[in-house]
Amino acid sequence: MDFTAYKPVRIFTGAHCLTDHPEVFAACGRRALIVSGAHGADACGAFADVAETLGRAGCTFVRWTGVKENPPAPDCREAGQLAVREGCDFIVAIGGGSALDAGKAVAGYAANPTISVMDIYDETKRTAPCLPIIAVPTTAGTGSEACRYSVLTIDGGAQKKTFKDVSAYPRASFVDPRYTATLSDRYTVSTALDALAHAMESYFSPKTTPASAEAALDAARAIWDVLFRQGKRTGWTAEDRARLAYAATAAGVAIDTTGTGFPHPLGYCLTLSRGYPHGEACAVFEGAFLTYNMLTAEGSRRARELADALGTTPEEMIRRIPEASGISLAIPADEREILIDRVAGAGNFANSPYVLSRGEMSDIFARLFG
């Protein structure tokens, strides 16, 4: 058995876990750049808690609220330059996956202020480690608080490309489910579907280990129970919020070992071209992910194991997860091919027992969107 793992993130969980630990902020530096969107971090109370805790830690801060969904790499470089000008020596990222991913990239650009936008992906040019990062998730889906991945948009928003480095792990992450309470019903479901996609795709990966498999199964069980067994789409209790938040973090632990499968790059096509939230865009492809992988003996075995752990069947998962995405649209055939061409070279396609051909990608798009 391979138990190889490196998880340097110190993860705190529970109500008030952030405000209980000002010493964590003090250990990261003296002046922070807070990276967030314009509204969500304030609405849920996370920004106020961070500002108050930084004060008690003896730290000052400046704030950048320019995070967009699917954060553009050029924006992150500009924020890195702001951190340099303001003398910031660590980053606090507050928000969903976009904010946490942006925070990691900002930390990389700030530590390497002379690099170009694309140089962040080149280890021969990005020579200094990222500034220390503290992550404060306010959604229950991304898992970015538990891993080293930062997914950015490039080419004017036409493509996504992942920056990853061992120094991009947050030094600490504070998972307080109360910060997810202001999420809309749609985004609560979508982010949970994102975490479920992480768990499922991780479980099928050839890179899976006993530890990552356990994390993936724990996450999938909790999410399946809330979304599908209980059928929750509204009326979220504090217990629901906590289960989803911790499941998202567990799924983040899993994909940090394994990466994700082909629903992720295919999902990017819908996110970037049609604006669908990331979780919905991944979920619509999960039925195809299970169907194709069950054509192999290994994929069929894993599908049965996963379904058994959830108390369901592969066939029910194939049907219900795409339905939960709520996506129903038509995409012209020529545009479908252009979108697929943008992602067909992603390494995610090899990260499961069944490896899709280019033609099979077209077949999936034709069935779903023809």
Number of C-alpha atoms within 10 A of each C-alpha: 5 9 10 9 11 10 14 15 20 15 16 17 16 14 15 15 15 22 17 11 16 19 14 18 28 17 12 20 18 17 21 27 27 24 28 27 20 13 11 20 27 16 14 18 16 23 23 13 16 22 18 14 21 23 15 16 18 14 18 15 21 16 15 16 15 17 24 14 19 24 25 23 27 19 19 26 26 17 26 27 20 19 29 17 10 14 16 22 21 27 31 28 35 30 28 27 26 23 30 32 30 32 34 34 30 32 30 30 31 30 23 23 17 13 17 14 16 15 15 22 16 11 10 9 14 20 14 15 16 25 28 24 31 28 29 29 29 29 30 31 31 28 30 30 31 27 28 25 24 25 22 23 19 18 11 10 14 13 19 23 18 16 20 19 18 14 18 24 27 30 21 23 26 23 28 23 24 19 25 27 19 16 17 11 14 15 19 23 25 26 26 30 32 25 32 30 28 33 32 27 28 31 33 28 25 14 16 23 20 13 15 26 25 17 23 32 25 19 29 29 21 22 27 21 16 20 19 16 14 10 10 16 14 12 8 13 11 12 11 17 21 21 19 29 32 23 28 36 27 25 35 30 29 31 31 23 21 22 22 26 28 25 22 24 25 25 22 25 25 20 19 20 13 12 13 18 21 25 26 28 29 31 29 27 23 28 20 20 24 22 17 18 21 19 12 13 12 15 22 19 13 21 23 16 16 24 18 13 14 20 12 15 15 20 14 11 20 18 14 15 23 22 15 17 22 14 16 10 9 12 16 10 13 8 11 18 18 11 21 18 14 16 21 18 12 16 13 20 23 16 21 24 20 21 15 16 11 14 9 12 19 18 13 15 19 16 9 17 15 14
